[in-house]
Amino acid sequence: MNESANYAVLGGGCFWCMEAVFERLPGITAVIPGYSGGTVPAPTYEQVCTGTTGHAETVKVSFDPERTSLESILETYWKAHDPTSKDRQGDDVGSQYRSIILYADEAQRTIAEESRKSAQSGFKTPIVTEIVKLEEFFPAEEYHRHYFELHPYAGYCRVVIAPKIAKLHFPTR
């Protein structure tokens, strides 16, 4: 593997969904929900929800490069959300729910661009996923962490997250 950061910052709708997906992948060492891609320093969830901060709900996915790769993580990423929907995932609407990959270095940028190009053949409409330089990742408030694991019977978890995990053939634990 090339010398690259051993984490990826990805946005694909609600960070609760993305966290639940990536926590189930082999080789993942941590998944932290947060905010990236905007202009407001240290935004709060309430600020990001207004859609005025420029931030997307994202997850920072740390991984063991001996067990998985950024390429493998991105293969799951393209399946875990609709990268052809601009500023929305299902009923979650707004720029904070956009599809975005934030790269830490040039190696990650190249991998992300190649992955997006390869993934396009699996979609009838163009992928709109942004690929931009990571300026800063702001961890979300503590109550967002492990949301699906802590609230599996909450409405959003049952209606949105659980079916997504089932579609990807991951165990619900």
DRENBADREN-473620 format. One record per residue (C-alpha): residue in three letters; x, y, z; residue number from 1. Coordinates in Angstrom, 1 decimal, padded with zeros to 4 digits, always signed. Example, Ala and Ser with C-alpha at 12.3 -4.5 7.8 and 13.67 -1.06 7.14 Angstrom:
! residues 2
NODE rolum     c1     c2     c3 sekol
NODE   ala +012.3 -004.5 +007.8     1
NODE   ser +013.7 -001.1 +007.1     2
This chain:
! residues 173
NODE rolum     c1     c2     c3 sekol
NODE   met +000.0 +000.0 +000.0     1
NODE   asn +001.2 +003.5 -000.7     2
NODE   glu +002.0 +006.0 +002.0     3
NODE   ser -001.4 +007.5 +002.8     4
NODE   ala -003.5 +008.4 +005.8     5
NODE   asn -005.1 +005.4 +007.5     6
NODE   tyr -008.5 +007.0 +007.8     7
NODE   ala -011.1 +008.3 +005.4     8
NODE   val -013.6 +011.1 +005.9     9
NODE   leu -016.9 +010.3 +004.1    10
NODE   gly -020.3 +011.9 +003.9    11
NODE   gly -023.3 +010.0 +002.5    12
NODE   gly -026.4 +011.3 +004.3    13
NODE   cys -027.0 +010.9 +008.0    14
NODE   phe -023.9 +010.1 +009.9    15
NODE   trp -025.8 +007.6 +012.1    16
NODE   cys -026.3 +005.5 +009.0    17
NODE   met -022.7 +005.8 +007.8    18
NODE   glu -021.3 +005.0 +011.3    19
NODE   ala -023.5 +001.9 +011.6    20
NODE   val -022.3 +000.7 +008.1    21
NODE   phe -018.6 +001.2 +008.6    22
NODE   glu -018.5 -000.2 +012.2    23
NODE   arg -019.3 -003.5 +010.6    24
NODE   leu -016.4 -003.7 +008.2    25
NODE   pro -013.4 -005.9 +009.0    26
NODE   gly -010.2 -003.9 +009.6    27
NODE   ile -012.0 -000.8 +010.8    28
NODE   thr -010.5 +000.5 +014.1    29
NODE   ala -012.8 +003.4 +014.8    30
NODE   val -015.7 +005.4 +013.3    31
NODE   ile -016.4 +008.9 +014.6    32
NODE   pro -019.4 +010.9 +013.4    33
NODE   gly -018.7 +014.6 +012.8    34
NODE   tyr -018.8 +017.6 +010.5    35
NODE   ser -016.6 +018.5 +007.6    36
NODE   gly -016.4 +020.6 +004.5    37
NODE   gly -017.8 +023.9 +005.8    38
NODE   thr -016.6 +027.3 +007.0    39
NODE   val -017.9 +027.5 +010.5    40
NODE   pro -015.2 +026.5 +013.1    41
NODE   ala -016.4 +023.8 +015.6    42
NODE   pro -020.0 +023.7 +014.5    43
NODE   thr -022.8 +022.2 +016.6    44
NODE   tyr -025.4 +019.8 +015.3    45
NODE   glu -028.0 +022.5 +015.5    46
NODE   gln -025.9 +024.8 +013.4    47
NODE   val -025.2 +022.1 +010.8    48
NODE   cys -028.9 +021.2 +010.6    49
NODE   thr -029.6 +024.7 +009.3    50
NODE   gly -027.7 +024.0 +006.2    51
NODE   thr -025.9 +027.3 +006.5    52
NODE   thr -022.5 +026.2 +007.8    53
NODE   gly -021.3 +024.5 +004.6    54
NODE   his -020.6 +021.4 +006.6    55
NODE   ala -021.7 +017.9 +005.8    56
NODE   glu -022.5 +015.2 +008.3    57
NODE   thr -019.5 +012.9 +007.9    58
NODE   val -017.7 +010.0 +009.5    59
NODE   lys -014.0 +009.6 +010.1    60
NODE   val -013.3 +005.9 +009.4    61
NODE   ser -009.9 +004.8 +010.8    62
NODE   phe -008.6 +001.5 +009.5    63
NODE   asp -005.8 -001.0 +009.9    64
NODE   pro -004.0 -001.0 +006.5    65
NODE   glu -002.9 -004.6 +007.1    66
NODE   arg -006.5 -005.7 +007.2    67
NODE   thr -008.3 -003.4 +004.7    68
NODE   ser -007.7 -000.6 +002.3    69
NODE   leu -009.2 +002.7 +001.3    70
NODE   glu -010.2 +001.1 -002.0    71
NODE   ser -012.2 -001.5 -000.1    72
NODE   ile -013.8 +001.1 +002.2    73
NODE   leu -014.9 +003.1 -000.9    74
NODE   glu -016.4 +000.0 -002.5    75
NODE   thr -018.8 -000.2 +000.5    76
NODE   tyr -019.3 +003.6 +000.5    77
NODE   trp -020.8 +003.5 -003.0    78
NODE   lys -023.2 +000.8 -002.0    79
NODE   ala -024.2 +002.4 +001.4    80
NODE   his -025.8 +005.5 -000.1    81
NODE   asp -027.1 +007.0 -003.3    82
NODE   pro -024.2 +009.0 -004.7    83
NODE   thr -026.4 +010.3 -007.6    84
NODE   ser -028.7 +012.4 -005.3    85
NODE   lys -027.5 +015.9 -004.8    86
NODE   asp -027.9 +017.3 -001.3    87
NODE   arg -030.2 +014.5 +000.0    88
NODE   gln -030.4 +010.8 +001.0    89
NODE   gly -034.0 +009.7 +001.1    90
NODE   asp -036.0 +012.0 +003.3    91
NODE   asp -032.9 +013.7 +004.7    92
NODE   val -032.7 +016.8 +002.6    93
NODE   gly -030.1 +019.6 +002.6    94
NODE   ser -026.4 +020.2 +001.8    95
NODE   gln -025.5 +018.7 +005.2    96
NODE   tyr -026.6 +015.3 +003.7    97
NODE   arg -024.5 +015.6 +000.5    98
NODE   ser -022.3 +012.8 -000.8    99
NODE   ile -018.7 +013.9 -000.2   100
NODE   ile -015.3 +012.3 +000.1   101
NODE   leu -012.7 +014.5 +001.9   102
NODE   tyr -009.2 +013.5 +001.1   103
NODE   ala -006.3 +013.9 +003.5   104
NODE   asp -003.5 +013.7 +000.9   105
NODE   glu -002.9 +013.3 -002.8   106
NODE   ala -002.8 +009.5 -002.6   107
NODE   gln -006.3 +009.5 -001.2   108
NODE   arg -007.5 +012.0 -003.8   109
NODE   thr -006.2 +009.7 -006.6   110
NODE   ile -007.8 +006.7 -005.0   111
NODE   ala -011.1 +008.5 -004.5   112
NODE   glu -011.3 +009.8 -008.1   113
NODE   glu -010.4 +006.4 -009.5   114
NODE   ser -013.0 +004.7 -007.3   115
NODE   arg -015.7 +007.2 -008.3   116
NODE   lys -014.9 +006.6 -012.0   117
NODE   ser -015.1 +002.9 -011.5   118
NODE   ala -018.3 +003.1 -009.5   119
NODE   gln -020.1 +005.1 -012.1   120
NODE   ser -020.8 +002.0 -014.2   121
NODE   gly -023.1 +000.8 -011.5   122
NODE   phe -025.4 +003.8 -011.7   123
NODE   lys -027.8 +005.0 -014.5   124
NODE   thr -027.4 +008.7 -013.6   125
NODE   pro -024.2 +010.6 -012.9   126
NODE   ile -022.5 +010.4 -009.5   127
NODE   val -022.5 +013.8 -007.9   128
NODE   thr -020.2 +013.0 -005.0   129
NODE   glu -017.8 +015.8 -004.3   130
NODE   ile -014.1 +015.0 -003.8   131
NODE   val -012.5 +017.8 -001.9   132
NODE   lys -009.5 +018.4 +000.3   133
NODE   leu -010.1 +017.8 +004.0   134
NODE   glu -009.4 +021.0 +005.9   135
NODE   glu -010.7 +019.9 +009.2   136
NODE   phe -012.9 +017.3 +010.8   137
NODE   phe -015.0 +018.3 +013.8   138
NODE   pro -016.2 +015.3 +015.9   139
NODE   ala -020.0 +015.4 +016.6   140
NODE   glu -021.4 +015.7 +020.0   141
NODE   glu -021.1 +012.5 +022.2   142
NODE   tyr -024.7 +011.6 +022.0   143
NODE   his -024.4 +010.9 +018.2   144
NODE   arg -021.7 +008.2 +018.7   145
NODE   his -022.8 +004.6 +018.3   146
NODE   tyr -026.4 +005.9 +017.8   147
NODE   phe -027.7 +002.8 +016.1   148
NODE   glu -026.1 +000.5 +018.6   149
NODE   leu -027.6 +002.4 +021.5   150
NODE   his -031.1 +003.1 +020.0   151
NODE   pro -031.9 +000.1 +017.7   152
NODE   tyr -035.6 +000.5 +018.2   153
NODE   ala -035.8 +004.2 +017.6   154
NODE   gly -038.0 +005.0 +014.6   155
NODE   tyr -035.2 +006.3 +012.3   156
NODE   cys -033.0 +003.3 +013.2   157
NODE   arg -035.7 +000.8 +012.4   158
NODE   val -037.0 +002.5 +009.3   159
NODE   val -033.7 +003.7 +007.7   160
NODE   ile -030.6 +002.3 +009.3   161
NODE   ala -031.6 -001.4 +009.9   162
NODE   pro -032.8 -001.9 +006.2   163
NODE   lys -029.6 -000.3 +005.0   164
NODE   ile -027.5 -002.7 +007.0   165
NODE   ala -029.7 -005.6 +005.9   166
NODE   lys -029.2 -004.6 +002.2   167
NODE   leu -025.5 -004.7 +002.7   168
NODE   his -025.7 -008.1 +004.3   169
NODE   phe -024.1 -007.0 +007.5   170
NODE   pro -025.3 -008.5 +010.8   171
NODE   thr -027.5 -006.2 +012.9   172
NODE   arg -025.7 -007.6 +016.0   173
